[in-house]
Amino acid sequence: MGVAYPGYRKQWFQMENKDGIKAVKVLTYITANEGFFKRTWNYVFYMMMTVLVAPRLGKADVVVSTSPQFFNGLAGYFVSRLKRCPWVLEIRDLWPESIVAVGAITNRRAVALLEAAERFAYRKADHIVCVTNAFQRHISARGGREESISVIRNGVDFESFAHQKNDVAFARKIGVEGKFVAAYVGTHGMAHGLDTLLAAAEILSSREDIVFVMAGDGADRVRLESEIEKKKLNNVKMLGQLPKDEMPRLWSCSDVGLVLLRKLDLFLSVVPSKIFETMAMKKPIILGVRGESQVLIEESGAGICVEPENAAQLASAIVDLCDDPTRADALGESGYRYAKAHFDRRALARTFEQVLVEVL
């Protein structure tokens, strides 16, 4: 969105305590999620500020940094050297592979430079935590020590995302009361192939009982809004970025969660985190992603898998669940049980804590 959240302002250094945790905010070059060079400067500027502020923060036992974005992760190396302590690098997405695959960067020299920095980070990290088994193989092939890589999957906070009855007032507020709601919740980016959703909406334009809801923001949101208006897709509601506390209300009046990515080999290795939130809310999933995500959905019995970027299959799966609510409920319950057993964020946090203890 390119604007600071309420309560924050541009200043070099800001500290706050929240739930007993001390958080340090640093000056950031704020820009909308569009334009490669502006976003890159945003990332580099943050890394520089982190290194400048680190000496003021006192002793550290371990430094943990996360990627993406990539320069945020790399900042951990410099801070750990200043603090003379171990560095744990968390990899939640593969950079630069992900931005190269969607065409966000094409300059070969820039790509080579980023790939060299990626290999440097994998070699220098004392330990690496990644979110899929495929990521572990990728990191190992590019210099990471296999014995120093742990896989800790994404998860969900079952207290924040607790299943609840249909919030009729919220459904009325967003204009979907009495409809079968197919919800896409998350980033509206170049990687997600959301034109497929719009094409499916066109196919189902005669089904007045079905509506698509899109919640979130991203580099592709403005273009998608324009497409919705141009194609007169009255069955698509674009809500933009919603406050976090409204997400369970949105899920309560949704009937199926859509998890979509483009048909690229890169995405064979990813497991989008929105899968786990959808499971926690006992909603069936329609997955347009191949690879590790598909294996997860098939193992859990949480939904239906369709070919990525295939609007006809997506539309057909939505109709199937709309016309068979018993099946939809069964898929939602199955996904919930599987997530409760494997993806409770509290349990995963304890696993991460144990990794940090072993590193120390």
C-alpha positions as CSV (number, residue, x, y, z in Angstrom):
1,M,0.0,0.0,0.0
2,G,3.0,2.3,0.5
3,V,1.8,3.9,3.7
4,A,2.8,3.4,7.4
5,Y,0.3,1.7,9.7
6,P,-1.6,3.9,12.1
7,G,0.6,4.8,15.1
8,Y,3.9,4.7,13.3
9,R,5.8,7.6,11.8
10,K,9.1,8.1,10.0
11,Q,11.9,8.3,12.5
12,W,15.3,6.7,12.9
13,F,14.5,4.6,15.9
14,Q,11.4,3.6,17.7
15,M,10.9,1.0,20.5
16,E,7.7,-0.5,21.8
17,N,6.6,-3.4,24.1
18,K,3.8,-5.6,23.0
19,D,2.7,-8.7,24.9
20,G,6.0,-8.7,26.8
21,I,8.2,-8.5,23.7
22,K,10.4,-5.6,23.0
23,A,10.2,-4.5,19.3
24,V,12.6,-2.0,17.7
25,K,11.3,-0.2,14.6
26,V,13.7,1.5,12.3
27,L,13.3,4.1,9.6
28,T,12.1,2.5,6.3
29,Y,11.8,3.8,2.8
30,I,8.1,3.2,2.4
31,T,6.9,2.5,-1.1
32,A,4.0,0.7,-2.7
33,N,4.6,-2.9,-3.8
34,E,5.2,-2.0,-7.4
35,G,8.3,-1.0,-9.3
36,F,11.3,-3.2,-9.1
37,F,13.9,-0.5,-8.3
38,K,11.8,1.2,-5.6
39,R,11.1,-2.1,-3.9
40,T,14.8,-3.1,-4.1
41,W,15.9,0.2,-2.5
42,N,13.3,-0.4,0.2
43,Y,14.9,-3.7,1.0
44,V,18.5,-2.5,0.8
45,F,17.6,0.6,2.9
46,Y,16.1,-1.7,5.6
47,M,19.3,-3.8,5.7
48,M,21.4,-0.8,6.1
49,M,19.3,0.6,8.9
50,T,19.3,-2.7,10.7
51,V,23.1,-2.8,10.7
52,L,23.3,0.8,11.9
53,V,20.9,0.3,14.8
54,A,22.2,-3.1,15.9
55,P,25.1,-1.7,18.1
56,R,22.5,0.1,20.3
57,L,20.6,-3.0,21.1
58,G,22.9,-4.7,23.6
59,K,24.0,-8.3,23.9
60,A,22.4,-11.1,21.8
61,D,22.7,-14.8,22.2
62,V,21.6,-15.6,18.6
63,V,20.5,-13.5,15.6
64,V,17.5,-14.8,13.6
65,S,16.6,-13.2,10.2
66,T,14.0,-14.2,7.7
67,S,13.7,-14.2,3.9
68,P,11.9,-13.0,1.9
69,Q,12.7,-10.4,1.3
70,F,16.2,-11.4,0.6
71,F,18.1,-8.4,2.0
72,N,16.2,-8.8,5.3
73,G,17.6,-12.3,5.6
74,L,21.1,-11.2,4.7
75,A,21.0,-8.4,7.3
76,G,21.2,-11.2,9.9
77,Y,24.8,-12.0,8.8
78,F,26.1,-8.5,9.4
79,V,24.3,-8.2,12.7
80,S,25.5,-11.5,13.9
81,R,29.1,-10.5,13.1
82,L,28.6,-7.3,15.1
83,K,27.2,-9.2,18.0
84,R,29.6,-12.1,17.7
85,C,26.9,-14.7,18.0
86,P,25.4,-17.5,15.8
87,W,23.1,-16.6,12.9
88,V,20.0,-18.6,12.1
89,L,18.5,-17.8,8.7
90,E,14.9,-18.6,8.0
91,I,13.9,-19.2,4.4
92,R,10.1,-18.8,3.7
93,D,10.5,-18.4,0.0
94,L,13.3,-18.9,-2.5
95,W,15.0,-15.7,-3.7
96,P,16.0,-14.8,-6.3
97,E,14.3,-17.8,-8.0
98,S,10.8,-16.6,-7.2
99,I,11.2,-13.1,-8.6
100,V,13.1,-14.3,-11.7
101,A,10.4,-16.9,-12.4
102,V,7.6,-14.3,-12.5
103,G,9.6,-12.0,-14.7
104,A,10.1,-9.3,-12.0
105,I,13.8,-9.2,-12.8
106,T,15.4,-10.1,-16.2
107,N,18.9,-8.5,-16.0
108,R,21.4,-11.3,-16.1
109,R,24.1,-9.5,-14.2
110,A,21.6,-8.6,-11.4
111,V,20.4,-12.2,-11.3
112,A,23.9,-13.5,-11.1
113,L,24.7,-11.1,-8.3
114,L,21.7,-12.1,-6.3
115,E,22.4,-15.8,-6.8
116,A,26.0,-15.3,-5.5
117,A,24.6,-13.5,-2.4
118,E,22.1,-16.4,-1.9
119,R,24.9,-19.0,-2.0
120,F,27.0,-16.8,0.4
121,A,24.1,-16.6,2.9
122,Y,23.6,-20.4,2.8
123,R,27.3,-21.0,3.4
124,K,27.7,-18.5,6.2
125,A,24.5,-19.2,8.2
126,D,25.1,-21.3,11.3
127,H,21.7,-22.9,10.9
128,I,18.9,-22.6,8.3
129,V,15.2,-23.2,8.9
130,C,13.0,-23.6,5.9
131,V,9.4,-24.4,5.4
132,T,9.3,-27.3,2.9
133,N,11.3,-30.4,2.1
134,A,11.9,-29.1,-1.4
135,F,13.5,-25.9,0.0
136,Q,15.8,-28.1,2.0
137,R,17.1,-29.9,-1.1
138,H,17.5,-26.5,-2.9
139,I,19.5,-25.0,-0.1
140,S,21.7,-28.0,0.2
141,A,22.4,-28.0,-3.5
142,R,23.5,-24.3,-3.3
143,G,26.0,-24.5,-0.4
144,G,24.0,-25.1,2.7
145,R,25.3,-27.8,5.0
146,E,22.7,-30.6,5.1
147,E,23.2,-31.3,8.8
148,S,22.5,-27.6,9.5
149,I,19.1,-27.3,7.8
150,S,15.8,-27.9,9.6
151,V,12.4,-28.1,8.0
152,I,9.6,-26.4,10.1
153,R,6.4,-26.1,8.2
154,N,4.2,-23.0,8.3
155,G,1.3,-23.3,10.7
156,V,-1.8,-21.6,12.1
157,D,-2.8,-20.0,15.4
158,F,-6.0,-21.9,16.3
159,E,-7.0,-19.3,18.8
160,S,-6.9,-16.5,16.2
161,F,-8.4,-18.6,13.5
162,A,-11.1,-20.4,15.4
163,H,-14.0,-21.9,13.5
164,Q,-17.2,-19.9,14.0
165,K,-20.7,-19.8,12.6
166,N,-21.5,-17.7,9.6
167,D,-21.3,-14.0,10.5
168,V,-24.4,-12.9,8.8
169,A,-23.8,-9.2,9.6
170,F,-20.4,-9.3,7.9
171,A,-21.7,-11.2,4.9
172,R,-24.4,-8.5,4.5
173,K,-21.7,-5.8,4.9
174,I,-19.6,-7.2,2.0
175,G,-22.6,-8.1,-0.1
176,V,-22.5,-11.9,-0.1
177,E,-25.4,-12.8,2.1
178,G,-27.1,-16.0,1.0
179,K,-24.4,-16.8,-1.6
180,F,-21.9,-19.6,-2.0
181,V,-18.6,-17.7,-1.4
182,A,-15.4,-18.8,-3.1
183,A,-12.7,-16.8,-1.3
184,Y,-9.2,-15.9,-2.3
185,V,-7.4,-14.4,0.7
186,G,-3.8,-13.3,0.3
187,T,-1.3,-11.5,-1.9
188,H,-2.5,-10.2,-5.3
189,G,0.9,-10.6,-7.0
190,M,2.5,-11.6,-10.2
191,A,3.1,-15.1,-9.0
192,H,-0.5,-15.9,-8.2
193,G,-2.1,-16.0,-11.6
194,L,-5.4,-14.5,-10.4
195,D,-6.5,-13.9,-14.0
196,T,-7.5,-17.6,-13.7
197,L,-10.0,-16.6,-10.9
198,L,-11.5,-13.9,-13.1
199,A,-11.8,-16.3,-16.0
200,A,-13.6,-18.8,-13.7
201,A,-15.9,-16.0,-12.6
202,E,-16.7,-15.3,-16.2
203,I,-17.6,-19.0,-16.8
204,L,-19.9,-18.9,-13.7
205,S,-21.5,-15.5,-14.4
206,S,-24.9,-17.2,-14.9
207,R,-24.7,-18.8,-11.5
208,E,-26.3,-16.1,-9.3
209,D,-25.9,-18.2,-6.2
210,I,-22.0,-18.2,-6.5
211,V,-19.8,-15.2,-5.7
212,F,-16.0,-14.7,-5.7
213,V,-14.4,-12.7,-2.9
214,M,-10.8,-11.4,-3.1
215,A,-9.2,-10.0,0.0
216,G,-5.6,-8.7,0.2
217,D,-3.2,-6.4,-1.6
218,G,-0.3,-6.7,-3.9
219,A,1.5,-5.5,-7.0
220,D,-1.2,-6.8,-9.3
221,R,-4.3,-5.6,-7.4
222,V,-4.9,-2.4,-9.4
223,R,-4.7,-4.2,-12.7
224,L,-7.1,-6.9,-11.5
225,E,-9.5,-4.2,-10.4
226,S,-9.4,-2.7,-13.8
227,E,-10.1,-6.1,-15.4
228,I,-13.1,-6.8,-13.2
229,E,-14.5,-3.4,-14.2
230,K,-13.8,-3.9,-17.8
231,K,-15.3,-7.4,-17.9
232,K,-18.3,-6.3,-15.8
233,L,-17.8,-9.2,-13.4
234,N,-20.6,-8.5,-10.9
235,N,-19.9,-11.8,-9.2
236,V,-16.5,-10.7,-8.0
237,K,-16.1,-8.7,-4.8
238,M,-12.6,-7.2,-4.2
239,L,-12.3,-6.1,-0.6
240,G,-8.7,-4.9,-0.5
241,Q,-6.5,-5.3,2.6
242,L,-8.6,-6.1,5.7
243,P,-7.6,-5.7,9.4
244,K,-6.3,-9.0,10.8
245,D,-9.1,-9.2,13.3
246,E,-11.7,-9.2,10.5
247,M,-10.2,-12.3,8.8
248,P,-12.0,-14.9,10.9
249,R,-15.3,-13.0,10.1
250,L,-14.5,-13.2,6.4
251,W,-13.7,-16.9,6.7
252,S,-16.9,-17.6,8.6
253,C,-19.0,-16.5,5.7
254,S,-16.8,-18.2,3.0
255,D,-17.6,-21.7,1.7
256,V,-14.4,-22.6,0.0
257,G,-10.8,-21.2,0.0
258,L,-9.0,-20.8,-3.2
259,V,-5.2,-21.4,-3.2
260,L,-3.7,-20.4,-6.6
261,L,-0.3,-20.0,-8.2
262,R,1.0,-19.8,-11.7
263,K,2.0,-23.0,-13.6
264,L,5.7,-22.7,-13.0
265,D,8.2,-25.3,-11.9
266,L,9.3,-23.0,-9.1
267,F,6.0,-23.5,-7.3
268,L,6.4,-27.3,-7.1
269,S,8.4,-26.7,-4.0
270,V,6.1,-24.2,-2.1
271,V,3.3,-24.7,0.4
272,P,1.3,-21.4,0.7
273,S,0.6,-20.5,4.3
274,K,-3.1,-19.7,3.5
275,I,-3.7,-23.4,3.3
276,F,-3.3,-23.8,7.0
277,E,-5.6,-20.9,7.9
278,T,-8.3,-22.3,5.6
279,M,-7.9,-25.7,7.3
280,A,-8.2,-24.2,10.7
281,M,-11.5,-22.5,9.7
282,K,-12.9,-25.9,8.5
283,K,-13.2,-24.7,5.0
284,P,-12.5,-27.0,2.0
285,I,-9.7,-26.0,-0.3
286,I,-9.5,-25.8,-4.1
287,L,-5.8,-25.9,-4.9
288,G,-4.3,-24.7,-8.1
289,V,-0.7,-25.6,-7.2
290,R,1.3,-28.7,-8.1
291,G,4.1,-30.4,-6.2
292,E,4.4,-30.4,-2.4
293,S,1.2,-28.5,-1.9
294,Q,-0.8,-31.1,-3.9
295,V,0.7,-33.9,-1.8
296,L,-0.4,-32.2,1.4
297,I,-4.0,-31.6,0.2
298,E,-4.3,-35.2,-1.0
299,E,-2.8,-36.6,2.2
300,S,-5.0,-34.5,4.4
301,G,-8.2,-34.9,2.4
302,A,-8.7,-31.2,2.7
303,G,-9.9,-30.3,-0.7
304,I,-9.8,-30.6,-4.5
305,C,-6.7,-30.2,-6.7
306,V,-7.0,-28.6,-10.1
307,E,-4.5,-27.8,-12.8
308,P,-2.8,-24.5,-12.2
309,E,-4.1,-21.7,-14.5
310,N,-7.0,-23.9,-15.7
311,A,-10.1,-21.7,-15.3
312,A,-12.5,-24.4,-16.5
313,Q,-11.3,-26.9,-13.9
314,L,-11.5,-24.2,-11.2
315,A,-15.0,-23.3,-12.1
316,S,-16.1,-27.0,-12.2
317,A,-14.6,-27.7,-8.7
318,I,-16.5,-24.6,-7.3
319,V,-19.8,-25.9,-8.8
320,D,-19.2,-29.4,-7.4
321,L,-18.8,-28.1,-3.8
322,C,-21.6,-25.6,-4.2
323,D,-24.0,-28.4,-5.3
324,D,-22.7,-30.9,-2.8
325,P,-22.5,-29.2,0.7
326,T,-22.1,-32.5,2.5
327,R,-18.9,-33.2,0.6
328,A,-17.7,-29.7,1.2
329,D,-18.3,-30.0,5.0
330,A,-16.5,-33.4,5.0
331,L,-13.4,-31.9,3.3
332,G,-13.4,-29.0,5.7
333,E,-13.5,-31.3,8.7
334,S,-10.8,-33.5,7.3
335,G,-8.5,-30.6,6.7
336,Y,-9.1,-29.2,10.2
337,R,-8.2,-32.5,11.9
338,Y,-5.0,-32.8,9.9
339,A,-4.0,-29.2,10.6
340,K,-4.7,-29.7,14.3
341,A,-2.4,-32.7,14.4
342,H,0.5,-31.3,12.3
343,F,0.3,-27.5,11.9
344,D,-0.5,-26.0,15.3
345,R,1.7,-22.9,15.5
346,R,2.3,-23.3,19.2
347,A,3.8,-26.7,18.7
348,L,5.9,-25.5,15.7
349,A,7.2,-22.6,17.8
350,R,8.4,-25.0,20.4
351,T,10.3,-26.9,17.7
352,F,11.9,-23.7,16.5
353,E,12.8,-22.9,20.1
354,Q,14.6,-26.2,20.4
355,V,16.5,-25.5,17.2
356,L,17.8,-22.2,18.7
357,V,18.8,-24.0,21.9
358,E,20.7,-26.6,19.9
359,V,22.5,-23.9,17.9
360,L,23.6,-22.2,21.1
